[in-house]
Amino acid sequence: RDTVVRVVILASTGKSFSAGANVDWMQRMAEYGHEENLEDAKALAGLMFTLASLRKPTIAAVQGSAYGGGVGLVAACDIAIAAHEAEFALTEVKLGIIPAAIGPYVISAMGPRQASRYMLTGERFDALRAEELGLVTEITDKDKVLPRAKEFAELLLHNGPRAMAEVKNLVRYVVGHE
């Protein structure tokens, strides 16, 4: 709601963009009851919804690998720039769970057929494939990912904030009525 904030860039400085949920934590969650797991799932779904429905443009600057929920973060952004070296995988099935909280955003970005394939197999795919699938909008050198995200942000700063918010609403509306 801060009117000073006009664009959001989601970035990481580590080896990975986002490796998804902590596996040790997920194993502990398996011992928790239905209500505790439901609350946790709602929290993740809330994060994804907040990111996807922000009235401001969002840019994912993917300098490294994105697995599981990390792919969801990329899918929930309006623009995604990835390093050539970035790898992606929807690994939830390997842990015996489904990517329910990120599923709607991944399906919207990749389409149902390809999302099904990668959600079912858990296989890794590279940045070029991610771009072909529509998950990533552009690929660049690793050291240029964040500068390129900032270039997009600079372009967006020349646009009307309300108009961009309404473009986001229009896209969600059209996709929801296909």
N, C-alpha and C positions, 0 to 999 in steps of 0.2 A: 504493500500500500504506500510505500515511501515514494513520493513523486520524484525525488532526486534520482532514484534508481530507474534507469531506462532499459537496461539490458542485463541479463544474467549469464555469466560464463561459468560453466561447471568444469573444473580442471583439477588435475592432481600433479604432484611433483614426484611421486614415487615411481617404482619400477612398473607398477600396474596403474591403469586408470581406476579400476575397481575390480577386485577379485570376488565380489559378491559377499555373501554372508560368511562369517567365521564358522568353519566346520565343527570345531569343538563346541561352540555355543549351540549350533544346530543339534548336535548329539545330545546335549543337556536338555534342549527344548523337547526332544522326543520323549523324555521322562515326565514332562509337565502334562497337566490335564488339558482337556478340550478348551476350557475357558481361557486359560493362560495362552495357549497357542492361537486361539481366535483373536485375542487382544493384540498379540504380536503381529499377526497377519494384517489386522486392521491398521496398525501403525505403519507398516510398510506400504500398504495400499494407499494410506493417507499421504505419505511422502510422495509416492508416484503421482497421485492425483494432483497434489499441490504443484509439483514441478510441471506437469503437463498442462495444467489449467492457469498457470500464471498469466496475467494480462500483459506481461512484458515478454519480449522475445528471449528465448533461451538457446544457448550455444554449448554443445559438449565439445571440449578440447581433449581428444582421446590420444594421449601420448604413448600409452601402453595398453596392455591387454585388459579386456573387459569380459568378465565371466558372470554368469547367473544374473543377480540383481544389477550388476554393472551394465549389462546389455540393456536392461530395463531403463536405467538412467539415460543411456544414449538414445534409446527409442522415444523417451518422453520429451526430449529436447526438440526444438524446431529446426535446428541446424546442427550437424555433427561433422567435425573435422577430425580425421584420424591419421596417425602416422602410418607410413608404409609397413612398419614392423608390428603394428597392433594386431592382436588376435582376439577372436570373439568365440564364446561358447555359451550355450544355455545348458548348464550342467546339472540342473535340479534333478532330472530323472536318475542320474548316477547316484544321487543321495536318497532316492526313494520318495521324492516329493515332486510336486508339480509347480510350475512357475505362475501360479494363479494371480499374484499381486502385480506382476509385470506383464502378464500375458496380453491384456488388451492393448498395451502400448507397443509391444513387440509385433503383434498381429497387424496392428495398424501400419507400422513402419515397413514390415517385410511382406505382408500379404498372408492370407491363411495357409496356402499350400506350403510355402517356404518356412513359415513359422512352425507349422506342424512337423516338417522334416527335422529342423534343428532342435525343436523342443523334444521330439521323440528320440533322436539319436544322441544328443548331447555332444555331437562332433564339433571340433574346432574349425573355424574358417578365418581366412585372412582379411585384411582391410579391403583388398580389391573385390572379394566376394561380398563383403559387407556393403560396399558401394553398389554393386550390381543388384543386391537385394533391396536397396533403398534405406538400409539402416544408417549408412554413412552418406553424407552429401558431398564430401570432398576428401581426397587423400593428399598428404604432403609429407615432406621430410619431418622427422621427429623434432628437430630444433625449430621448425617453423609452425608447429601446430598451434601453440598459444599466440604467436604473432598473427597468424592467419585468423584465429578467432577474434582477436582484437580488431583486425581489419574489417571483419563482418560487423562487429559492434559499432565501429565508426560509421559504416554505411547506415546502420539502423538508427543511429543518433540523428540522422538528417530527416527522419520520417516522423510523422505525427504519432505520438504515443497512443491516442485514442483510436486512430485509424489502424495501427498495428494490432491493438487489442481486438478490434472488430474483425480484422482479417483472421486472427486466431479463432474467434467465435465462428466465423463463416466456415472455415475449414472443418472444425468439429461438427458443425451443423450438417454440412454436405456429406461428410463421411458417415455420420449417424443416420442419414436418410437415403443411403444408396440402395 
